[in-house]
Amino acid sequence: MVQTAKVTRIIDDTRAEISVKRQSACGHDCSQCAGGCSELMVSPTVSVVAENLVHAMPGDTVTVESSTKKILGAAVLVYLVPFLLFFAGYFLCALLSLPGGLSALVGAAGFALGLFLAILKDRHARKHQTISFRITAVEPAS
């Protein structure tokens, strides 16, 4: 995944802290969206450490690459796994001819388990920096 970020500080000769906008599913390309975007929709920025072999300096706007595979894996965990666990729990109870209310309760517990797993994965990723960023270019000043 390629993104644009801003260098906030230099950590050492090969690493810099960058501020990058967290991407959403819509990509915030409002001109291409039929429904338009709300002015209240603001992409939050996150600070991460990036490999800085191009010697970008604080204040520079840079192009950053990250591992698409790891980001998509995290997205699957966050968006898909809770729903899969919900439906698995619900239909398992339905197959066992348990009451509908109990099936819904077990499904909700599966959904909650999926969210819990996503939170654990997020904490692990933040602690161990499993998604790595690399500054590939410094944007020319405009």
C-alpha positions as a Markdown table, in Angstrom:
| # | Residue | x | y | z |
|---|---|---|---|---|
| 1 | Met | 0.0 | 0.0 | 0.0 |
| 2 | Val | 1.4 | 3.4 | -1.0 |
| 3 | Gln | 0.4 | 6.5 | 1.1 |
| 4 | Thr | 1.5 | 10.0 | 1.6 |
| 5 | Ala | 2.7 | 11.0 | 5.1 |
| 6 | Lys | 4.6 | 13.8 | 6.9 |
| 7 | Val | 7.8 | 13.3 | 8.8 |
| 8 | Thr | 7.4 | 14.5 | 12.4 |
| 9 | Arg | 10.8 | 13.7 | 13.8 |
| 10 | Ile | 14.0 | 11.8 | 13.2 |
| 11 | Ile | 14.7 | 8.9 | 15.5 |
| 12 | Asp | 18.1 | 7.8 | 14.2 |
| 13 | Asp | 20.0 | 7.5 | 10.9 |
| 14 | Thr | 17.7 | 4.9 | 9.4 |
| 15 | Arg | 14.3 | 5.6 | 11.1 |
| 16 | Ala | 11.9 | 8.5 | 11.3 |
| 17 | Glu | 8.5 | 9.0 | 13.0 |
| 18 | Ile | 5.8 | 9.8 | 10.5 |
| 19 | Ser | 2.2 | 11.0 | 10.7 |
| 20 | Val | 0.0 | 9.1 | 8.2 |
| 21 | Lys | -3.7 | 9.4 | 7.6 |
| 22 | Arg | -5.5 | 6.2 | 8.5 |
| 23 | Gln | -7.2 | 5.0 | 5.4 |
| 24 | Ser | -10.9 | 4.1 | 5.5 |
| 25 | Ala | -12.9 | 1.9 | 3.1 |
| 26 | Cys | -14.1 | 4.8 | 1.1 |
| 27 | Gly | -10.5 | 6.1 | 0.5 |
| 28 | His | -11.8 | 9.7 | 1.1 |
| 29 | Asp | -11.8 | 10.5 | -2.6 |
| 30 | Cys | -15.0 | 12.5 | -2.3 |
| 31 | Ser | -15.0 | 13.7 | -6.0 |
| 32 | Gln | -15.4 | 10.0 | -7.1 |
| 33 | Cys | -18.2 | 9.2 | -4.6 |
| 34 | Ala | -21.8 | 9.4 | -5.8 |
| 35 | Gly | -23.1 | 10.2 | -2.4 |
| 36 | Gly | -20.4 | 12.7 | -1.5 |
| 37 | Cys | -18.7 | 12.9 | 1.9 |
| 38 | Ser | -19.7 | 14.6 | 5.0 |
| 39 | Glu | -17.5 | 17.5 | 6.0 |
| 40 | Leu | -17.5 | 16.0 | 9.4 |
| 41 | Met | -15.6 | 12.9 | 8.1 |
| 42 | Val | -12.0 | 13.5 | 9.0 |
| 43 | Ser | -9.4 | 10.8 | 8.7 |
| 44 | Pro | -7.5 | 10.4 | 11.9 |
| 45 | Thr | -3.8 | 10.4 | 11.7 |
| 46 | Val | -1.5 | 7.9 | 13.4 |
| 47 | Ser | 2.1 | 8.2 | 14.3 |
| 48 | Val | 4.3 | 5.3 | 13.2 |
| 49 | Val | 8.0 | 4.6 | 12.8 |
| 50 | Ala | 9.2 | 4.2 | 9.2 |
| 51 | Glu | 12.5 | 3.1 | 7.7 |
| 52 | Asn | 14.1 | 6.3 | 6.4 |
| 53 | Leu | 16.9 | 5.4 | 3.9 |
| 54 | Val | 16.1 | 8.5 | 1.8 |
| 55 | His | 17.1 | 10.8 | 4.6 |
| 56 | Ala | 13.8 | 12.7 | 4.9 |
| 57 | Met | 13.7 | 15.5 | 7.4 |
| 58 | Pro | 11.0 | 16.7 | 9.8 |
| 59 | Gly | 8.3 | 18.6 | 7.9 |
| 60 | Asp | 8.9 | 16.7 | 4.7 |
| 61 | Thr | 6.0 | 15.2 | 2.9 |
| 62 | Val | 7.0 | 11.7 | 1.8 |
| 63 | Thr | 5.7 | 8.7 | 0.0 |
| 64 | Val | 5.4 | 5.6 | 2.2 |
| 65 | Glu | 5.0 | 2.0 | 1.4 |
| 66 | Ser | 3.7 | -0.7 | 3.7 |
| 67 | Ser | 2.9 | -4.4 | 3.4 |
| 68 | Thr | -0.5 | -4.7 | 1.8 |
| 69 | Lys | -0.7 | -8.4 | 2.8 |
| 70 | Lys | -0.5 | -7.6 | 6.5 |
| 71 | Ile | -3.0 | -4.7 | 6.2 |
| 72 | Leu | -5.5 | -6.9 | 4.4 |
| 73 | Gly | -5.0 | -9.7 | 6.9 |
| 74 | Ala | -5.8 | -7.2 | 9.7 |
| 75 | Ala | -8.9 | -5.9 | 7.8 |
| 76 | Val | -10.2 | -9.5 | 7.4 |
| 77 | Leu | -9.7 | -10.1 | 11.1 |
| 78 | Val | -11.5 | -6.9 | 12.1 |
| 79 | Tyr | -14.3 | -6.9 | 9.6 |
| 80 | Leu | -15.0 | -10.5 | 8.6 |
| 81 | Val | -14.1 | -12.8 | 11.6 |
| 82 | Pro | -16.7 | -11.3 | 14.0 |
| 83 | Phe | -19.5 | -11.9 | 11.5 |
| 84 | Leu | -18.3 | -15.4 | 10.6 |
| 85 | Leu | -18.3 | -16.3 | 14.3 |
| 86 | Phe | -21.8 | -14.8 | 14.8 |
| 87 | Phe | -23.2 | -16.8 | 11.9 |
| 88 | Ala | -21.3 | -20.0 | 13.0 |
| 89 | Gly | -22.7 | -19.7 | 16.5 |
| 90 | Tyr | -26.2 | -18.9 | 15.3 |
| 91 | Phe | -26.5 | -21.7 | 12.8 |
| 92 | Leu | -24.8 | -24.3 | 15.0 |
| 93 | Cys | -27.5 | -23.6 | 17.6 |
| 94 | Ala | -30.2 | -23.7 | 14.9 |
| 95 | Leu | -28.9 | -27.1 | 13.7 |
| 96 | Leu | -29.1 | -28.4 | 17.2 |
| 97 | Ser | -32.8 | -27.2 | 17.3 |
| 98 | Leu | -32.1 | -24.8 | 20.2 |
| 99 | Pro | -34.6 | -21.9 | 20.7 |
| 100 | Gly | -34.1 | -18.8 | 18.4 |
| 101 | Gly | -33.3 | -16.6 | 21.4 |
| 102 | Leu | -30.5 | -18.8 | 22.5 |
| 103 | Ser | -29.2 | -19.1 | 18.9 |
| 104 | Ala | -29.1 | -15.3 | 18.8 |
| 105 | Leu | -27.3 | -15.1 | 22.1 |
| 106 | Val | -24.7 | -17.6 | 21.1 |
| 107 | Gly | -24.3 | -15.7 | 17.8 |
| 108 | Ala | -23.8 | -12.4 | 19.7 |
| 109 | Ala | -21.2 | -14.1 | 21.9 |
| 110 | Gly | -19.4 | -15.3 | 18.8 |
| 111 | Phe | -19.4 | -11.7 | 17.4 |
| 112 | Ala | -18.1 | -10.4 | 20.7 |
| 113 | Leu | -15.3 | -13.1 | 20.6 |
| 114 | Gly | -14.4 | -11.9 | 17.1 |
| 115 | Leu | -14.2 | -8.3 | 18.3 |
| 116 | Phe | -12.0 | -9.4 | 21.3 |
| 117 | Leu | -9.7 | -11.2 | 18.9 |
| 118 | Ala | -9.4 | -8.1 | 16.7 |
| 119 | Ile | -8.5 | -6.0 | 19.8 |
| 120 | Leu | -5.9 | -8.5 | 20.9 |
| 121 | Lys | -4.4 | -8.5 | 17.3 |
| 122 | Asp | -4.4 | -4.7 | 17.2 |
| 123 | Arg | -2.5 | -4.5 | 20.6 |
| 124 | His | 0.0 | -7.1 | 19.4 |
| 125 | Ala | 0.5 | -5.3 | 16.1 |
| 126 | Arg | 1.1 | -2.0 | 17.9 |
| 127 | Lys | 3.5 | -3.5 | 20.4 |
| 128 | His | 5.6 | -5.5 | 18.0 |
| 129 | Gln | 5.2 | -3.1 | 15.0 |
| 130 | Thr | 4.1 | -6.0 | 12.7 |
| 131 | Ile | 3.1 | -3.6 | 10.0 |
| 132 | Ser | 6.2 | -2.0 | 8.7 |
| 133 | Phe | 6.5 | 1.3 | 6.8 |
| 134 | Arg | 9.3 | 2.4 | 4.5 |
| 135 | Ile | 9.8 | 5.9 | 3.2 |
| 136 | Thr | 10.4 | 5.6 | -0.6 |
| 137 | Ala | 10.6 | 9.2 | -1.7 |
| 138 | Val | 10.5 | 12.8 | -0.5 |
| 139 | Glu | 7.8 | 14.8 | -2.3 |
| 140 | Pro | 9.0 | 18.1 | -3.9 |
| 141 | Ala | 8.1 | 21.2 | -2.0 |
| 142 | Ser | 5.2 | 23.1 | -3.6 |
